[in-house]
């Protein structure tokens, strides 16, 4: 299960990707655009900055922006930072021993699932997600009728 904190971080990173090249965004702008509580977002943005995924500028025109191009930031980067491996023991512990020294037959399944998920998350960049969001908004605007 992905935590609320991780969902908020993903949404904040999407907003930064949507505004890439337009200058820094304030926490209140990100929070408002993505419906994220400001008190959570402040801590999340600090963590994203410490991890090198976001950066910031102080001052009147300051705010946050992506630390590297959106084409180089993957969904998996954020998931790994906030939630770690989805199957906590899959990689670190290897097969679980269940009785009489026998390995747990599910250990291989968990490792395979973890690798598959990592592959999916590594394929999705925030640039691609921002493009999809722009297309979604455009389609929504075109379908608007009175």
N, C-alpha and C positions, 0 to 999 in steps of 0.2 A: 504494500500500500504506500502510495506517495503522500507525504505529510502536507498539511496546509502550508507550512512554511516553504516547502519546496514548490508548491503550486504558485505561491506568491512570487517567489524568486523567478520562476519560469515566465510568469506574466510580466514582471518588471523587465526582464531581459528582452522579451518580445517588444515591449514598448520602446526600449532603447534602440533596438534594431529597426523599428519602424521610423524612428526619428534620426537614424544614423546620418551624419553629415550636416545636420541642422543645428548643431551646438548642444551644449549640456542641457539636461532637464533637471528641474528641482524635484525633490522628493514629493512635494505636494502635487506637482504636475503628473508624475508617474502614478501616484496613489489615486488621483482623480480619474485618470485615463483608464486604469486597469481595476478600479474598485478594490484597492488594497488598503487596509487600515495603516495610517501613517506610523503609528507606534511600532508596528511589526516591520514596516518597510525600512525604517531607519537602521535597524539591526541587520536586516537582510542585505542592504546596500553596503554596509561596512564589511560584511562577510564576503560579498561578491568582489569588493575592492581588494581585500586582503588576499583573495585567491587569484587575483590578476584577471578577472573576467570583466570588471567594470573599473572605471577610474573617475576621478572627480577634479573639479576646479573650484576653488573658494572665491568668494566675493559676490558682488551684486549680479554679475552675469554668470555665476557659477552653477554647478549642478553635476549630474552624473552622465556618463557616456560609456559606450563599449570600449574596453581597453585594447581590443584588436578588432579587425573587420568582422562583421556578422557572418561572413562566409567561413570564418575560422573558429566560430564558437558553436558548439554542438549541444543539443539537449542533454546528452550524456554528461557533459562537463558540469552542468548545474545539478543534475540528479546525483552524481557522485559526490559533489560538495555537500549537499544538504541531507541526502538520505543514504549515501554509501551504497554498498551492494544490496540488491533487492532480496537476495537469498544470503543472509548474513554469513553462513558458514561454508557456502559452496566452494569458494576458492581457498580460503585460509586453512580450513581443517581437513579437507579431503574427505575420504569416506568416513562416515560415522560408524563407530563400533557399537553394535546393538546387543550382542550376546555371544559369549564364548569366543571372542576375537573375530567374529564374522562382520564384514563391512555391511553397512546399511545399503540395500539395493537401490534406494532412492537417491543416494549421493550423486551418482552419475547423471541422473535426470536433472537435479538441481543445478549442477555445473553446466549442463547443456543449455538449460533454460536461461541461466545467467549470461552465457556467451551469446545466445541468440538475442536477448534483450539489449545487451551492450552494442551489438551490431546494428540493431534498429536505431537506437538512440544516437549512435555515431554517424548515421547517414543523414540525420535531420539537423541542418544548421539553422541558426536564427535568421539568416538571410532568406532561406527558402520559406520559413514560416512567415516572415514579414511579407514576402511576395504573395503567399496564399491569403494573408489577412487583407492586403491591398485589393486582391481580386474579389474576395468575399464582400468587402465594403463596396466596391464598384458594382458588383452584381446586385447587392441589396439596394443601392441607390437607383439603379436602372429599373428595378422592379417596383419602385415607389409610385403609387397612384393615389389620386384624391377622389 
